[in-house]
C-alpha cells in the first residue's frame, strides 16, 4: 500500500468500528486505508465487558488483535495520523492529513467516535472510565452491590437511578445543585431507598482513578466506590459536518442501517452515530457499513 494515494475507501478512525469495516472491505478485495490518531476514547478504561469471546480483556488488547487480523488482508493498510479536511471531487473525495498528504478515495467512512466534555470537577477526568463510569452494561457488574452514586438530575437522573438500582442497594443520586426532580420522582426514589444529595460537588478524591470519596463545596465528604455520570459530548471529528452530513437532535451523525450519511459516498459507524457506546455495537456497525460501501461500489461499476 506504500506510496499509493488512490483508494476505494478511506476509513478515518482505526478502533473497533473502523477495523470491522476494514475487514469486510478487505475480504471484498477493496483497496482501503485506515487513518488513526492512536488515541481511542477508552484508552484509560482497564477492561472491556459485555462482548462475548472478549469479556474482561483490555480495550487495547482487543484493538491490537483486531488490527493484526485486519492487516493480513493485502489490500488494507493503516497509517497513524490525523485527517484534517476533505472535499468532494469528481470521482469521490480528496482528504488531507495533518502532515500535508492529499489522498483520493471513492468513498469515506468516519469511525471517529465522540469527545466527552468533562465537567470542571477535580478528579473527574482521572477517574473517567475507571470508577466514574457511563454505562451499567459495560461496567456495572464490576461494581455491583458497592456504595454507588449517580451524578445527574431531573428526568435523566431519575431514569438512570431506576436502572442502577438493580445493581446495588446502596445508591445515592447527586444532583450537584438544586434538584429538578418532580414530587412523584422524589417519592419513588424514597420508596426504593435511593437518597438524593443536592450539595454541590467540589471534587473526587481518588488513587490512580480508584474513587475514594466525594468532596462537597460545604466541606463535607461522602465515601463512594463508583459514580455513574452522563457527560455532554461533541463529534470527535468535524470533517463530516464540513462535508454537509446531517446530525441528529442529540448530536450524532445521522445514518441509515448501512451507515450511509446524508451526503452520498460518506458513511459513518460506531460511537459517533449512536448513544449505545459498546464495543460489540461498534463492531456490528462497522461491519454493516463495510458491506454497505462494498455494495455501493459494486452497483457503480457493474
C-alpha positions as CSV (number, residue, x, y, z in Angstrom):
1,X,0.0,0.0,0.0
2,X,3.0,2.3,0.4
3,X,3.1,5.3,-1.9
4,X,-0.5,4.7,-3.2
5,X,-2.8,7.7,-2.6
6,X,-5.8,6.5,-4.5
7,X,-8.2,4.2,-2.6
8,X,-11.6,2.6,-2.9
9,X,-12.3,3.6,0.7
10,X,-10.5,5.7,3.3
11,X,-11.6,5.0,6.9
12,X,-10.9,7.7,9.4
13,X,-10.6,6.1,12.8
14,X,-9.0,2.8,13.5
15,X,-10.7,1.4,16.5
16,X,-13.5,-1.2,16.6
17,X,-15.9,0.2,14.1
18,X,-13.2,1.2,11.6
19,X,-11.3,-2.1,11.9
20,X,-14.6,-4.1,11.5
21,X,-15.4,-2.2,8.3
22,X,-11.9,-2.6,7.0
23,X,-12.2,-6.4,7.4
24,X,-15.4,-6.5,5.5
25,X,-13.9,-4.4,2.7
26,X,-10.6,-6.2,2.7
27,X,-12.4,-9.5,2.3
28,X,-14.1,-8.0,-0.7
29,X,-10.7,-7.0,-2.2
30,X,-11.2,-3.3,-1.8
31,X,-8.2,-1.0,-1.6
32,X,-8.6,0.5,1.9
33,X,-6.6,2.9,4.0
34,X,-7.3,3.4,7.7
35,X,-6.1,6.7,9.2
36,X,-5.9,6.5,13.0
37,X,-4.7,9.0,15.6
38,X,-3.9,6.3,18.1
39,X,-5.9,8.0,20.9
40,X,-9.2,6.0,21.4
41,X,-11.6,7.5,23.9
42,X,-11.5,4.3,26.1
43,X,-7.7,4.3,26.5
44,X,-7.7,4.6,30.3
45,X,-10.5,2.1,30.8
46,X,-8.9,-1.0,32.4
47,X,-11.2,-3.7,31.0
48,X,-13.9,-4.2,28.4
49,X,-17.1,-6.2,29.1
50,X,-20.3,-7.4,27.6
51,X,-18.7,-8.5,24.3
52,X,-18.8,-12.3,24.2
53,X,-15.4,-14.0,23.4
54,X,-13.6,-10.9,24.7
55,X,-15.2,-10.3,28.1
56,X,-12.7,-8.9,30.5
57,X,-9.9,-8.1,28.1
58,X,-8.3,-4.7,27.9
59,X,-9.6,-2.4,25.2
60,X,-6.1,-2.2,23.8
61,X,-5.8,-6.0,23.6
62,X,-9.0,-6.3,21.6
63,X,-7.9,-3.5,19.2
64,X,-4.4,-4.9,18.8
65,X,-5.7,-8.3,17.9
66,X,-8.3,-6.8,15.5
67,X,-5.6,-4.7,13.8
68,X,-3.3,-7.7,13.4
69,X,-6.1,-9.7,11.8
70,X,-7.3,-6.9,9.5
71,X,-3.8,-6.2,8.2
72,X,-3.4,-9.7,7.0
73,X,-5.7,-8.7,4.1
74,X,-3.2,-7.4,1.5
75,X,-5.5,-4.6,0.1
76,X,-5.8,-3.0,3.6
77,X,-3.3,-0.5,5.0
78,X,-3.1,1.7,8.1
79,X,-1.2,4.8,9.0
80,X,-1.0,6.8,12.1
81,X,-2.1,10.4,11.6
82,X,-4.8,12.9,11.7
83,X,-7.3,13.7,9.0
84,X,-7.9,17.5,8.9
85,X,-10.1,18.2,5.9
86,X,-11.9,16.6,3.0
87,X,-13.6,18.0,-0.2
88,X,-15.8,16.4,-2.8
89,X,-14.2,15.9,-6.2
90,X,-15.4,14.5,-9.5
91,X,-14.8,10.8,-8.7
92,X,-15.0,10.8,-4.9
93,X,-13.2,12.8,-2.3
94,X,-9.8,14.3,-1.5
95,X,-8.7,14.0,2.1
96,X,-5.8,16.0,3.6
97,X,-3.9,14.8,6.7
98,X,-2.1,16.9,9.2
99,X,1.3,16.2,7.6
100,X,0.1,17.6,4.3
101,X,-0.6,14.4,2.4
102,X,-3.5,14.6,0.0
103,X,-5.3,11.2,-0.6
104,X,-8.1,10.5,-3.0
105,X,-10.8,7.9,-2.5
106,X,-14.1,6.8,-3.9
107,X,-15.8,6.5,-0.5
108,X,-15.2,7.9,3.0
109,X,-16.1,6.2,6.3
110,X,-15.9,8.1,9.5
111,X,-15.4,5.9,12.6
112,X,-14.2,8.7,14.7
113,X,-16.2,8.4,17.9
114,X,-17.2,11.3,20.1
115,X,-15.3,13.5,22.6
116,X,-16.6,13.6,26.1
117,X,-16.7,17.0,27.7
118,X,-15.6,16.6,31.2
119,X,-17.0,18.8,34.0
120,X,-14.5,21.1,35.7
121,X,-14.5,18.9,38.8
122,X,-11.1,17.9,40.1
123,X,-10.6,14.2,39.9
124,X,-13.5,13.5,37.5
125,X,-11.4,13.1,34.3
126,X,-8.8,11.0,36.1
127,X,-11.5,8.5,37.2
128,X,-13.4,8.6,33.9
129,X,-13.8,5.1,32.5
130,X,-12.3,3.5,35.7
131,X,-14.6,4.3,38.6
132,X,-16.5,7.2,37.2
133,X,-18.5,5.3,34.5
134,X,-21.2,5.9,31.9
135,X,-22.7,2.5,31.2
136,X,-24.1,-0.2,33.5
137,X,-23.9,-2.8,30.8
138,X,-20.2,-2.1,30.2
139,X,-19.1,-1.6,33.8
140,X,-22.0,-2.1,36.3
141,X,-21.4,-5.8,37.1
142,X,-17.8,-5.0,38.4
143,X,-19.2,-2.5,41.0
144,X,-22.4,-4.4,41.9
145,X,-23.6,-4.1,45.5
146,X,-21.0,-1.4,46.2
147,X,-21.6,2.1,47.5
148,X,-22.6,3.8,44.3
149,X,-23.5,7.3,43.1
150,X,-25.1,8.9,40.1
151,X,-24.3,12.4,39.1
152,X,-27.3,13.6,37.3
153,X,-30.6,15.4,37.8
154,X,-34.2,15.6,36.6
155,X,-35.7,13.0,34.3
156,X,-32.3,11.7,33.2
157,X,-31.2,11.2,36.8
158,X,-34.5,9.5,37.7
159,X,-34.3,7.1,34.8
160,X,-30.7,6.4,35.5
161,X,-31.5,5.7,39.1
162,X,-34.1,3.1,38.2
163,X,-31.6,1.3,36.0
164,X,-28.7,1.3,38.5
165,X,-31.0,0.3,41.5
166,X,-31.0,-3.2,40.0
167,X,-27.2,-3.4,40.7
168,X,-26.9,-2.1,44.2
169,X,-28.9,-1.4,47.3
170,X,-26.6,1.4,48.4
171,X,-27.4,4.1,45.8
172,X,-27.3,7.9,46.0
173,X,-28.3,10.5,43.4
174,X,-26.1,13.6,43.4
175,X,-27.9,16.4,41.6
176,X,-24.9,18.7,42.1
177,X,-27.1,21.7,42.9
178,X,-30.9,22.2,43.4
179,X,-32.9,19.1,42.5
180,X,-35.2,19.3,39.5
181,X,-36.9,16.0,40.3
182,X,-40.7,16.1,40.4
183,X,-42.5,15.2,43.6
184,X,-43.6,11.9,42.1
185,X,-40.0,11.1,41.2
186,X,-38.7,12.0,44.7
187,X,-41.4,9.8,46.2
188,X,-40.4,6.9,44.0
189,X,-36.7,7.2,44.8
190,X,-37.5,7.4,48.6
191,X,-39.7,4.3,48.3
192,X,-36.6,2.4,46.9
193,X,-34.2,3.8,49.5
194,X,-32.4,6.0,47.0
195,X,-31.2,9.1,48.7
196,X,-30.8,12.5,46.9
197,X,-27.9,14.9,47.7
198,X,-28.2,18.4,46.4
199,X,-24.9,19.8,47.8
200,X,-22.6,20.9,45.0
201,X,-19.6,18.7,44.3
202,X,-16.1,20.2,44.8
203,X,-14.1,17.2,43.7
204,X,-13.4,13.5,43.7
205,X,-10.7,12.1,45.9
206,X,-9.1,9.1,44.3
207,X,-6.0,6.9,43.9
208,X,-5.0,6.3,40.3
209,X,-8.6,6.6,39.2
210,X,-10.0,4.5,42.1
211,X,-12.7,6.7,43.7
212,X,-12.4,7.0,47.4
213,X,-14.9,9.8,48.3
214,X,-16.8,12.8,47.0
215,X,-15.8,16.2,48.3
216,X,-18.5,18.8,48.6
217,X,-18.3,22.6,48.5
218,X,-19.7,22.9,52.0
219,X,-16.6,21.0,53.3
220,X,-18.4,17.7,53.9
221,X,-17.4,14.4,52.3
222,X,-19.0,11.0,51.4
223,X,-17.2,7.7,50.8
224,X,-18.0,6.2,47.4
225,X,-16.7,3.3,45.3
226,X,-18.3,4.2,41.9
227,X,-20.1,7.1,40.3
228,X,-22.2,7.0,37.1
229,X,-22.3,10.1,35.1
230,X,-23.6,11.2,31.7
231,X,-21.4,13.8,30.1
232,X,-22.1,16.1,27.2
233,X,-20.1,15.4,24.0
234,X,-19.1,16.7,20.7
235,X,-18.2,14.9,17.5
236,X,-14.5,14.0,17.7
237,X,-14.0,14.9,14.1
238,X,-15.8,17.8,12.4
239,X,-15.0,16.8,8.8
240,X,-18.4,15.1,8.2
241,X,-20.2,18.3,9.2
242,X,-17.9,20.3,7.0
243,X,-18.9,18.0,4.1
244,X,-22.6,18.6,4.9
245,X,-23.5,15.5,6.9
246,X,-26.7,15.9,9.0
247,X,-26.7,15.4,12.7
248,X,-29.5,14.1,14.9
249,X,-31.1,16.2,17.6
250,X,-28.7,14.5,20.1
251,X,-25.6,15.5,18.1
252,X,-24.9,12.1,16.5
253,X,-24.2,11.6,12.7
254,X,-27.5,10.6,11.1
255,X,-27.1,7.3,9.3
256,X,-29.3,4.6,7.9
257,X,-28.9,0.9,8.6
258,X,-25.9,0.6,6.3
259,X,-24.1,3.6,7.8
260,X,-25.0,6.0,5.0
261,X,-25.0,9.6,6.0
262,X,-27.0,12.4,4.3
263,X,-24.0,13.0,1.9
264,X,-23.7,10.5,-0.9
265,X,-20.5,8.5,-0.6
266,X,-19.9,9.4,3.0
267,X,-20.5,6.7,5.7
268,X,-20.2,6.6,9.5
269,X,-20.2,3.9,12.1
270,X,-19.6,3.5,15.8
271,X,-20.0,5.8,18.7
272,X,-20.3,8.9,16.5
273,X,-23.7,7.6,15.3
274,X,-25.5,6.1,18.3
275,X,-25.9,6.6,22.1
276,X,-25.2,3.0,23.0
277,X,-21.5,3.0,23.3
278,X,-20.4,-0.6,23.4
279,X,-17.6,-2.5,21.6
280,X,-20.0,-5.1,20.3
281,X,-22.2,-2.5,18.7
282,X,-19.3,-0.6,17.2
283,X,-18.1,-3.8,15.6
284,X,-21.5,-4.6,14.3
285,X,-22.0,-1.1,12.9
286,X,-18.6,-1.2,11.2
287,X,-19.4,-4.5,9.6
288,X,-22.7,-3.2,8.2
289,X,-21.0,0.0,6.9
290,X,-18.3,-2.0,5.2
291,X,-20.9,-4.2,3.5
292,X,-22.9,-1.1,2.5
293,X,-19.9,0.6,1.0
294,X,-19.0,-2.5,-0.9
295,X,-22.5,-2.9,-2.3
296,X,-22.4,0.7,-3.5
297,X,-19.1,0.2,-5.2
298,X,-20.4,-2.9,-6.9
299,X,-23.5,-1.1,-8.1
300,X,-21.5,1.8,-9.5
301,X,-19.1,-0.5,-11.5
302,X,-21.4,-3.3,-12.6
